[in-house]
Amino acid sequence: MPIHVNKLNIKLSTLVLLVCLALGQFIWLYCAYHIDPLVATADSLGSYFLMYGLILFIRYSPVFYIPKYIKYGIIEVPSLILAFLWVFFSKHILLELFGSNTAYVDAWDKTFIGRAVIGWLLLSTGIICHLILSELKKAEEAVKIQQQAEDLRKEAELFKLRQQLQPHFLFNSLNSINALINKQPKDARAMVQQLSDYLRNTLRKEDDHSVLLKEELQDLQLYLAIEKVRFGHRLNVNVDIQISNEQTKVPPFLIQPLVENAIKYGLYGTTGEVNINLIVKSHNGNLIFKISNPYDKDGVSVKGTGFGLESIKRRLYLLYARNDLLKIERLTLRHDERSEEIQLFVAILIIPMDYIKD
C-alpha cells in the first residue's frame, strides 16, 4: 500500500517546530544571559528564519538528488557545513545590528558552540527526512506505475476472454442457418435478423465495464430466441426475475455463457424436451443468478474444452479478486409421479452489487 505524503502538513509542522525553537531560544537568552527582550526576539526570529531558508534549500536543491548509497554516507558532512554557515551568517547579521550591546556580544561567544550543535541536529534531521520522503515518493510512483500496468494487463485479459466467448456460438448459429435455408427459409431469415441484433448489441457493449441488468436480460432473450430456432420444441427456458430493480448494473457477457453451457449439457445427447431454469434474485447485497439443467451422469460426456465456465471464473477473479463467486452443484431429485431420479447441474453466479465498475 503506498504511503501518501501531505507536503503542506510537513511544511506547517516544520514551521511550527522552528517557531517553538525560536521561543525556547528567546527564553534561554532572556533568562540565562539577561539579554534585552527586543534583542532576544530579533535574535531568535532572525536565526530561525535563516534556518527555514536552509531547510528549503535542502528540500529543493538538486545537490541532494545524488545516488542513495552516497546520500546516507555523507549526511553529516553537509549538515555540519550548513550548521556552521547558519551560525556564522546569523552572528554576522545580528552583530551588525546589535554589536553595541556588550552583554549580547558576550552571549554570542558563550552560545556559539551550542547554537552550532542545535543547527547541526536540525539540519541532519532535515536532510534525513528529505531523503526518506524522496524515497517514499519514488516508492509511491513505482506502486502507481505497477498498478497501472496491472490494470492494463487485466483489461487486456478481460477483453481476450470476452472475445473468445463469441466464435463458437457464431459458428453454431451459422451452421443452423445453413441447415434451415432450404427447408425452412422463413425461420432462417428470422434467425439471421436475431443474430444480427444480438451481435450488434454485443459490439455496442464491447468497451463497457458494466451494463444495466435489463439490457443484459434483453440480450439473453435474443440469444434464447436464436437457440429456440436451432432446437425447436426441445428447448424450454424458464426465466424467473425476482427483483424489481432491473436498473442494477452487472458486468456484461457473464449470464449468456452460463445459459449456453446449460443448453449444451442439457440438450446434447438427448432427443426429448429439456427444461432449463434461470432464477435472478438478490440476497445480502449480492445479485444471484441460478441456472439449472438436467443431465445424464451415466451418459456420454459432451466434447469440449470447458472454456465457458473457466473463463467466467477467471473474469470474476479479475473483476472482484474472489474465487467464490461461481458455484457448481450436482443434485439428484426424485420425481414422485414417475418414481425416477432426475440429475440436475446447477450453476450459481454471485455478483456483489456494492462493487460494480461503471
C-alpha positions as CSV (number, residue, x, y, z in Angstrom):
1,M,0.0,0.0,0.0
2,P,1.5,3.4,-1.0
3,I,2.2,6.0,1.7
4,H,0.7,9.3,0.8
5,V,2.8,12.3,2.0
6,N,1.0,15.5,2.7
7,K,3.5,18.2,1.7
8,L,1.5,21.1,3.2
9,N,1.4,19.4,6.6
10,I,5.1,18.8,6.5
11,K,5.8,22.5,5.8
12,L,3.5,23.6,8.5
13,S,4.9,21.2,11.0
14,T,8.5,22.4,10.2
15,L,7.4,26.0,10.6
16,V,5.7,25.2,14.0
17,L,8.9,23.4,15.2
18,L,11.1,26.4,14.2
19,V,8.7,28.8,16.0
20,C,8.9,26.7,19.1
21,L,12.7,26.6,19.0
22,A,12.8,30.3,18.5
23,L,10.6,30.8,21.5
24,G,12.9,28.5,23.5
25,Q,16.0,30.4,22.3
26,F,14.3,33.7,23.4
27,I,13.7,32.3,26.9
28,W,17.2,31.0,27.0
29,L,18.8,34.3,26.1
30,Y,16.5,36.4,28.3
31,C,16.7,34.2,31.4
32,A,20.3,32.9,31.2
33,Y,22.0,36.0,29.8
34,H,19.6,38.8,30.7
35,I,19.5,40.0,27.0
36,D,17.1,42.8,26.2
37,P,13.7,41.3,25.1
38,L,13.8,43.2,21.8
39,V,17.3,41.9,21.0
40,A,16.4,38.4,22.2
41,T,13.3,38.4,19.9
42,A,15.3,39.6,16.9
43,D,18.0,37.0,17.6
44,S,15.5,34.2,17.9
45,L,13.3,35.1,14.9
46,G,16.3,36.1,12.7
47,S,18.3,32.9,13.4
48,Y,15.4,30.5,12.7
49,F,14.2,32.5,9.7
50,L,17.7,31.7,8.2
51,M,17.3,28.1,9.3
52,Y,14.0,27.8,7.5
53,G,15.7,29.1,4.4
54,L,18.4,26.4,4.7
55,I,15.7,23.8,5.1
56,L,14.0,25.0,1.9
57,F,17.4,24.9,0.2
58,I,17.8,21.2,1.2
59,R,14.3,20.5,0.0
60,Y,14.6,21.9,-3.5
61,S,18.4,21.8,-4.2
62,P,19.5,19.3,-6.8
63,V,22.6,18.7,-4.7
64,F,20.6,16.2,-2.6
65,Y,19.4,14.1,-5.6
66,I,22.6,12.1,-5.8
67,P,22.6,8.2,-5.6
68,K,21.1,6.7,-2.5
69,Y,24.2,4.9,-1.3
70,I,26.1,8.2,-1.3
71,K,23.4,10.2,0.3
72,Y,23.3,8.3,3.6
73,G,27.1,8.2,3.8
74,I,27.7,12.0,3.7
75,I,24.7,13.3,5.7
76,E,26.9,14.5,8.5
77,V,29.3,16.5,6.2
78,P,26.8,18.8,4.5
79,S,24.8,19.2,7.7
80,L,27.9,20.2,9.7
81,I,28.9,22.7,7.0
82,L,25.4,24.2,6.7
83,A,25.2,24.4,10.5
84,F,28.4,26.5,10.8
85,L,27.3,28.6,7.8
86,W,24.0,29.2,9.6
87,V,25.7,30.2,12.9
88,F,28.3,32.4,11.0
89,F,25.7,34.4,9.0
90,S,23.4,34.7,11.9
91,K,26.2,36.1,14.1
92,H,27.4,38.4,11.4
93,I,24.0,39.9,10.6
94,L,22.8,40.1,14.2
95,L,26.1,41.7,15.5
96,E,25.9,44.3,12.7
97,L,22.5,45.2,14.2
98,F,23.2,44.8,17.9
99,G,27.0,44.9,18.2
100,S,26.9,47.8,20.6
101,N,25.2,45.7,23.2
102,T,28.1,44.2,25.2
103,A,26.0,41.6,27.0
104,Y,24.7,40.4,23.7
105,V,28.2,40.1,22.1
106,D,29.3,38.2,25.2
107,A,26.3,35.9,25.0
108,W,27.2,35.1,21.4
109,D,30.7,34.0,22.4
110,K,29.3,31.7,25.0
111,T,26.5,30.2,22.9
112,F,28.3,29.8,19.6
113,I,29.0,26.1,20.0
114,G,25.6,25.3,21.4
115,R,23.9,27.1,18.5
116,A,26.1,25.1,16.1
117,V,25.1,21.8,17.7
118,I,21.4,22.7,17.6
119,G,21.8,23.7,13.9
120,W,23.7,20.5,13.1
121,L,21.0,18.4,14.7
122,L,18.2,20.2,13.0
123,L,19.9,20.1,9.6
124,S,20.9,16.5,9.9
125,T,17.3,15.6,10.8
126,G,16.1,17.8,7.9
127,I,18.4,16.0,5.4
128,I,17.4,12.6,6.6
129,C,13.7,13.5,6.4
130,H,14.2,14.9,2.9
131,L,15.9,11.7,1.8
132,I,13.2,9.5,3.4
133,L,10.4,11.5,1.8
134,S,12.2,11.3,-1.6
135,E,12.4,7.5,-1.3
136,L,8.7,7.3,-0.3
137,K,7.8,9.4,-3.3
138,K,9.7,7.1,-5.6
139,A,8.1,4.1,-4.0
140,E,4.7,5.6,-4.3
141,E,5.3,6.4,-8.0
142,A,6.6,2.9,-8.6
143,V,3.5,1.4,-7.0
144,K,1.3,3.6,-9.2
145,I,3.1,2.5,-12.3
146,Q,2.9,-1.1,-11.2
147,Q,-0.9,-0.7,-10.5
148,Q,-1.4,1.0,-13.9
149,A,0.4,-1.9,-15.6
150,E,-1.6,-4.4,-13.7
151,D,-4.9,-2.7,-14.6
152,L,-3.9,-2.7,-18.3
153,R,-3.0,-6.4,-18.1
154,K,-6.4,-7.2,-16.5
155,E,-8.2,-5.1,-19.1
156,A,-6.3,-6.9,-21.9
157,E,-7.1,-10.3,-20.4
158,L,-10.8,-9.4,-19.9
159,F,-11.0,-8.3,-23.5
160,K,-9.4,-11.5,-24.7
161,L,-11.8,-13.6,-22.6
162,R,-14.8,-11.8,-23.9
163,Q,-13.6,-12.1,-27.5
164,Q,-13.2,-15.9,-27.0
165,L,-16.8,-16.3,-26.0
166,Q,-18.3,-15.4,-29.4
167,P,-16.7,-17.5,-32.2
168,H,-18.1,-21.0,-31.4
169,F,-21.6,-19.6,-30.8
170,L,-21.4,-17.7,-34.1
171,F,-20.2,-20.8,-35.9
172,N,-23.1,-22.9,-34.5
173,S,-25.6,-20.3,-35.4
174,L,-24.3,-20.0,-39.0
175,N,-24.4,-23.8,-39.3
176,S,-28.0,-23.8,-38.1
177,I,-28.9,-21.0,-40.6
178,N,-27.3,-23.0,-43.4
179,A,-29.3,-26.1,-42.5
180,L,-32.6,-24.0,-42.4
181,I,-32.1,-22.1,-45.7
182,N,-33.6,-24.8,-47.9
183,K,-36.0,-26.5,-45.5
184,Q,-37.3,-23.5,-43.5
185,P,-36.3,-20.3,-45.3
186,K,-38.6,-18.2,-43.1
187,D,-37.0,-19.4,-39.9
188,A,-33.6,-18.9,-41.5
189,R,-34.4,-15.2,-42.2
190,A,-35.7,-14.7,-38.7
191,M,-32.6,-16.3,-37.2
192,V,-30.3,-14.1,-39.4
193,Q,-32.2,-11.0,-38.1
194,Q,-32.0,-12.2,-34.5
195,L,-28.3,-13.0,-34.8
196,S,-27.7,-9.6,-36.4
197,D,-29.4,-7.8,-33.5
198,Y,-27.5,-9.9,-30.9
199,L,-24.1,-9.3,-32.4
200,R,-24.9,-5.5,-32.8
201,N,-25.7,-5.3,-29.1
202,T,-22.6,-7.3,-28.3
203,L,-20.4,-4.9,-30.2
204,R,-22.1,-1.9,-28.5
205,K,-21.2,-3.3,-25.1
206,E,-17.6,-4.3,-26.0
207,D,-15.9,-1.5,-24.1
208,D,-18.4,-1.3,-21.2
209,H,-17.3,-2.4,-17.7
210,S,-20.9,-2.7,-16.7
211,V,-24.4,-2.7,-18.3
212,L,-27.9,-2.5,-17.0
213,L,-29.3,-5.8,-15.9
214,K,-32.4,-5.0,-18.0
215,E,-30.2,-4.7,-21.2
216,E,-28.3,-7.9,-20.3
217,L,-31.6,-9.8,-19.9
218,Q,-32.9,-8.4,-23.2
219,D,-29.8,-9.7,-25.0
220,L,-30.2,-13.0,-23.3
221,Q,-33.7,-13.2,-24.7
222,L,-32.3,-12.6,-28.2
223,Y,-29.8,-15.3,-27.6
224,L,-32.5,-17.7,-26.4
225,A,-34.6,-16.9,-29.5
226,I,-31.7,-17.9,-31.7
227,E,-31.3,-21.2,-29.8
228,K,-35.0,-21.8,-29.9
229,V,-34.8,-21.8,-33.7
230,R,-32.0,-24.2,-33.5
231,F,-33.6,-26.7,-31.1
232,G,-37.3,-26.0,-31.6
233,H,-39.7,-27.6,-29.2
234,R,-36.9,-29.5,-27.4
235,L,-35.7,-26.3,-25.6
236,N,-37.8,-24.7,-22.9
237,V,-36.1,-21.9,-20.9
238,N,-37.9,-20.5,-17.9
239,V,-36.7,-17.1,-16.7
240,D,-37.8,-16.1,-13.2
241,I,-36.9,-12.5,-12.3
242,Q,-37.4,-12.0,-8.6
243,I,-36.0,-8.5,-8.3
244,S,-37.9,-5.2,-9.0
245,N,-35.0,-3.0,-9.9
246,E,-33.6,-4.1,-13.3
247,Q,-31.6,-0.8,-13.5
248,T,-28.9,-2.6,-11.4
249,K,-25.6,-2.8,-13.3
250,V,-23.8,-6.0,-13.9
251,P,-20.6,-7.0,-15.9
252,P,-21.5,-7.8,-19.5
253,F,-21.2,-11.3,-21.0
254,L,-21.4,-13.3,-17.8
255,I,-25.0,-14.7,-18.0
256,Q,-25.1,-15.8,-21.6
257,P,-22.2,-18.3,-21.3
258,L,-23.8,-19.9,-18.3
259,V,-27.1,-20.4,-20.2
260,E,-25.2,-21.6,-23.2
261,N,-23.4,-24.2,-21.0
262,A,-26.7,-25.3,-19.6
263,I,-28.2,-25.7,-23.1
264,K,-25.1,-27.6,-24.3
265,Y,-25.1,-30.1,-21.5
266,G,-28.8,-30.3,-21.2
267,L,-29.7,-30.9,-24.8
268,Y,-26.8,-32.7,-26.4
269,G,-27.1,-36.5,-26.3
270,T,-30.9,-36.3,-25.7
271,T,-33.9,-36.3,-28.1
272,G,-36.7,-35.3,-25.7
273,E,-37.8,-31.9,-24.3
274,V,-35.5,-30.3,-21.8
275,N,-36.3,-27.6,-19.2
276,I,-33.7,-25.1,-18.3
277,N,-34.4,-22.7,-15.4
278,L,-32.9,-19.3,-14.7
279,I,-33.6,-17.5,-11.5
280,V,-32.5,-13.9,-10.8
281,K,-32.7,-12.6,-7.3
282,S,-30.9,-10.5,-4.7
283,H,-29.6,-11.7,-1.4
284,N,-27.4,-10.0,1.3
285,G,-26.3,-7.2,-1.1
286,N,-25.5,-9.7,-3.9
287,L,-27.2,-10.4,-7.2
288,I,-27.7,-14.1,-7.6
289,F,-28.1,-16.0,-11.0
290,K,-29.1,-19.6,-10.6
291,I,-29.1,-21.7,-13.8
292,S,-30.1,-25.4,-13.7
293,N,-30.3,-28.0,-16.4
294,P,-30.9,-31.8,-16.3
295,Y,-28.0,-34.0,-17.3
296,D,-27.3,-37.7,-17.5
297,K,-24.4,-38.6,-15.2
298,D,-24.1,-42.0,-16.9
299,G,-24.3,-40.6,-20.4
300,V,-21.5,-39.9,-22.9
301,S,-19.7,-36.7,-22.0
302,V,-20.1,-33.8,-24.3
303,K,-17.0,-32.9,-26.3
304,G,-15.5,-29.5,-25.4
305,T,-12.8,-27.7,-23.6
306,G,-14.9,-26.5,-20.7
307,F,-13.7,-23.0,-21.6
308,G,-17.0,-21.3,-20.8
309,L,-17.1,-21.8,-17.0
310,E,-13.4,-21.4,-16.6
311,S,-13.5,-18.1,-18.5
312,I,-16.3,-16.9,-16.2
313,K,-14.3,-17.9,-13.1
314,R,-11.3,-16.1,-14.4
315,R,-13.3,-12.9,-15.3
316,L,-14.9,-12.9,-11.9
317,Y,-11.5,-13.1,-10.2
318,L,-10.1,-10.3,-12.4
319,L,-13.2,-8.1,-11.6
320,Y,-13.6,-8.8,-7.9
321,A,-10.4,-10.6,-6.7
322,R,-12.5,-13.5,-5.4
323,N,-12.7,-17.2,-6.3
324,D,-16.0,-18.0,-4.6
325,L,-18.4,-16.2,-7.0
326,L,-19.3,-19.1,-9.2
327,K,-20.5,-22.3,-7.5
328,I,-21.3,-25.6,-9.2
329,E,-23.7,-28.2,-7.7
330,R,-24.9,-31.6,-8.9
331,L,-28.2,-32.6,-7.4
332,T,-30.3,-35.7,-7.6
333,L,-34.1,-35.2,-7.3
334,R,-36.8,-37.8,-7.2
335,H,-39.9,-37.4,-9.4
336,D,-42.7,-38.7,-7.2
337,E,-45.2,-39.4,-10.1
338,R,-42.7,-41.4,-12.2
339,S,-40.6,-42.7,-9.3
340,E,-37.5,-41.8,-11.1
341,E,-34.4,-39.8,-10.3
342,I,-33.5,-36.6,-12.1
343,Q,-30.0,-35.3,-12.1
344,L,-29.6,-31.5,-12.1
345,F,-26.5,-29.5,-12.9
346,V,-26.8,-26.1,-11.1
347,A,-24.5,-23.1,-11.7
348,I,-24.8,-20.2,-9.2
349,L,-23.3,-16.9,-10.2
350,I,-22.9,-14.2,-7.5
351,I,-22.3,-10.6,-8.3
352,P,-21.6,-8.2,-5.4
353,M,-23.8,-5.1,-6.1
354,D,-21.6,-2.8,-4.0
355,Y,-18.5,-3.3,-6.2
356,I,-19.6,-2.8,-9.8
357,K,-17.5,-0.6,-12.0
358,D,-19.1,2.0,-14.2
